[in-house]
Amino acid sequence: MTVFEDHRDGFARAEAFCGRLAAGFAVAGGIALAVLLGITVAEVFWRYVLNDSLLWIEDVSTMSLAVVVAAAVAYGAREGSHVCVNLIARFAGRRVTRVTDAIARLLGAGATAVAAYALFAHGSCGLPCGAMTGSVSIPHMPFYYALGASLAAYGLLLVSQLLLGLAVWNAEDPNEPDE
């Protein structure tokens, strides 16, 4: 047994934790969608019934959409809803895809880590950098952090899948897409 195979159960638990984290993002995204629906209905009512427009509608819509996107990134990554083209397995077989899966997960984890760091760094500047909406001055900081957290969760998922893939190197990878 390799070092990774000795810790297969721990890697599976880590991946399950990432799934619960993604479910939390799904709940936040659902709430943001409900808020977006509510403000859209309110704007339609104000605009067409009262002949007046709400000043803050664009700001709140944009920020709630940022939360929806953050939730979609994390939850979509966990559920495998992102686009996947599995041509390598068709032409080269599992022996090659073991290596390419590990490389892709490692590169993906690195890219999400860099993006999450950039979002946290840029978001921490906040109001002094003018990071706020135009109409009612909603600060962007929490929304940068939400996007950064979702990318960090995606990165953690990729790392857990990488480690689990290494632990099951000589067996079936549970995260390999179906052909």
JOFENUR-V605320 format. One record per backbone hydrogen bond with DSSP energy under -1.0 kcal/mol. NH is the residue of the N-H (numbers start at 0). CO is the residue of the C=O. If there is no record, write none. Layout:
# JOFENUR-V605320
nh & co
NH & CO
NH & CO
This chain:
# JOFENUR-V605320
nh & co
5 & 1
7 & 4
10 & 6
11 & 7
12 & 8
13 & 9
14 & 10
15 & 11
16 & 12
17 & 13
18 & 14
19 & 15
20 & 16
21 & 17
22 & 18
23 & 19
24 & 20
25 & 21
26 & 22
27 & 23
28 & 24
29 & 25
30 & 26
31 & 27
32 & 28
33 & 29
34 & 30
35 & 31
36 & 32
37 & 33
38 & 34
39 & 35
40 & 36
41 & 37
42 & 38
43 & 39
44 & 40
45 & 41
46 & 42
47 & 43
48 & 44
49 & 44
51 & 45
59 & 55
60 & 56
61 & 57
62 & 58
63 & 59
64 & 60
65 & 61
66 & 62
67 & 63
68 & 64
69 & 65
70 & 66
71 & 67
72 & 68
73 & 69
74 & 70
75 & 71
76 & 72
77 & 73
78 & 74
80 & 75
90 & 86
91 & 87
96 & 92
97 & 93
99 & 95
100 & 96
101 & 97
102 & 98
103 & 99
104 & 100
105 & 101
106 & 102
107 & 103
108 & 104
109 & 105
110 & 106
111 & 107
112 & 108
113 & 109
114 & 110
115 & 111
116 & 112
117 & 113
118 & 114
119 & 115
120 & 116
121 & 117
122 & 118
123 & 119
128 & 125
129 & 126
130 & 125
131 & 129
132 & 137
139 & 130
143 & 139
144 & 140
145 & 141
146 & 142
147 & 143
148 & 144
149 & 145
150 & 146
151 & 147
152 & 148
153 & 149
154 & 150
155 & 151
156 & 152
157 & 153
158 & 154
159 & 155
160 & 156
161 & 157
162 & 158
163 & 159
164 & 160
165 & 161
166 & 162
167 & 163
168 & 165
170 & 167
175 & 172
